[in-house]
């Protein structure tokens, strides 16, 4: 099973947006997907509850254990809680093949994420290259000064930056319907698909190399 952990201790960084859309992507490709919701707010679980049965199936897991549907999954996407640290973080990183760190362009987010990246670098699974880490800029308007500051931070983060995702209403519209961008009409999400492409390519290339 391929396991992707979405993690950042800062609340509101975009973890659930990444998690639900990644799960939607894998499901749209016919993969057996489990979306594990470890966050106490249970936003990912609520998204699944709104999801139409006609859409590609995604199995939900509340983060407290395994169930039969998770044992044969091809992809496990984990929406981690805000403030994850210590043994819980180490255990989650150890179980993951990839860690995706979403970050928004604000001084608060950059400060919190900088400390978190120091912790990730010290994790044995990351140092031994058993778990791979990548960054994703969230709600980025490349025309703004804050975006330039974020880019400067990311350039020196020490982990690859896969992409920057815009702050588009399409994400809110999808979330309200229990949909991912990959469930929506292609003409509505063409620009967003271009932004997602590098991250998805990174994951799929890594999956092929692992086989």
N, C-alpha and C positions, 0 to 999 in steps of 0.2 A: 504494500500500500504506500502511495506517495502522500506525505503529510506536509501541509503548508500552514505555518503559524503566522498569524497577523498580530503584531505586537508593538505597543508603545505605551508607556505608563501614563501618558497625558490623555485625559478624557477628551472626547470630541476630536480626536486626531484623524478619524476616517477609517478606523479599523473595520467597522461593520459594513461600510460601503465597499471596501475591498473584499471582505469575506463573502458577502452575499453575491457580488458580481462574479467573483472567481468561481464560486459554487455553481452559479448559473451558467457560466461558460463551459465548465466541464460537463455539466448535465446536458447542455445543448449539443455536445459532441457524443452523446450516448454513453457517457461514463457513469459508473456507479459511484455516487458522491454522498459523503456524509458531512454535514455542516454542524460543527460542535460549538455550542454557545456557552462560553465560560464566564461571560459578563453578567453581573447580578442584575443589570437592567433588562437583560433578555431581549434586546432589540432584534437580533438575528432570529430568535425563536418566533417573535411576533411577526416578522417578515414572512417566515415560512407559513405561519398560520393564515396569512392573507393570500398565500399563493394558490392560484387556480389549479385544480386537479388535471386540467388539460395541458398544463405546461410540463416540461421535462422534470422528472421526479428527482427531488433532493431529500435525503433522509436527514432528520434532525436529531441532535443529541444534546442534552442539557449540560454536558461537561462533568457530570458526577459519576460516570461509569460507561461501560460498553453495553451495547445491545446486539442482537443477532445481525441486524442490518449493517453494523459497522465492521463486522469481522471480515466480510468479503468485499469491502469497498476498494475501489481503485484509487480514489482520491479522498483524503480527509482534509477539510479546511477548518481551522480553529480560530474562532474570534475570541481573543484573549481579553481579560478584564483590564480596566485601568488600574494602575498601581501594582501590576504584577512584578514581583521581585523575589529575591532569596531562593529558597529551595524550589518553590513553585515555578519560578522562571527557569531555573536550571533544568528541572525535570521536563518542562515543556520544550525547551530548546533541544535537549538530548533526544527527544522523541521525534523532532521535526527534521525533515530533509531540507526545507527552506524556511527562512524567516523573512517576512516582508515587513518593513518598518514604514508606515505612512507618516508624513509630517506636513503640517500646514505652515505657511509663511508668516509666522508671528514670533516676536521675541520670546514669548512664554513657551511656545512649542519648541523652538530651537533650543532654548535652555534646558528644558526637560529631556529632550531627545539626545542632547549632547552627553548628558550623564548616563543615559540608558545605553548609548553606543559604547561607552567605556566599559559598562558591565558586560555587554555582549562580546566585546573583544576578549575579555578575560575568561569567557566560558570555554571549557575544554573542547566541547563539540565543535565550536567555531574555530578555535585555534588549530585543531587537528583536521580541519576541513571535512568534517563529517556532516556538518550543517552549514548551509550557505546563506548569507544575509544580503539583502538588497533593499534599496530605499525607493520610495515613491512620493513625489511631491503631490500634495492634495489641495484642491481649490486654488490653483495657481493661475494668476493673471500675469502673463509674462511682460506686460507693459508697465507694471508697477515697481516701485522702489523696493517694496518688501520681497517681491519675487527675486530681485537681484541679490538681496541679502541671503535669501534662502539658497539660491544657486551657489553663492560663495561658500556657504556652510556645507552644502552637499559635496562640492568639489573637494573639500578637505576631510570628508567624513571617514574615508578609508574603506568604504563599501561601495559597490557599483550602484549608480542611480539609473533605474530602469526607465522611468518616464515621469512626466508631470501631467496630472489630470486637472482639467478645468473645473471651475465652479459653475456647473450647468444645472438648470431646472430639471433636466431630463433625469438626473439621479433621484430627485425627490419624487418625480412622477412615477418612476419605476418602483421605488421603495413603497409608495402608497398602495401599489397593486400587487405587491409580493413578486415583482418581476425583477430580472436583471436586464442590463442593456442588451444582452444576447438573446433575450426573448422578444425584443421590440422590433418594429419594422426597420429594416436596414437604412432606409432613407432618413429616419429620424436620428440615427446615432452614427452616421458616417464619420463625422469629425472625431467623435469619442473612440470609435474603433481604431482609428489611426493612433490615438494616444495610448490605448491599451496594448497595441500590437507588440511593442518591445518586451513588455513584462510577460505576456503570454508566450512569446517565442522563447524567452529565457527558460521558462518552466518546462515547455515541451521539449526543448533541446536537451535539458538536463534529464528528463524522463527517458528519452531515447538512449542517452549515454549510459544510464544506469542499467539498462536491460542487457 
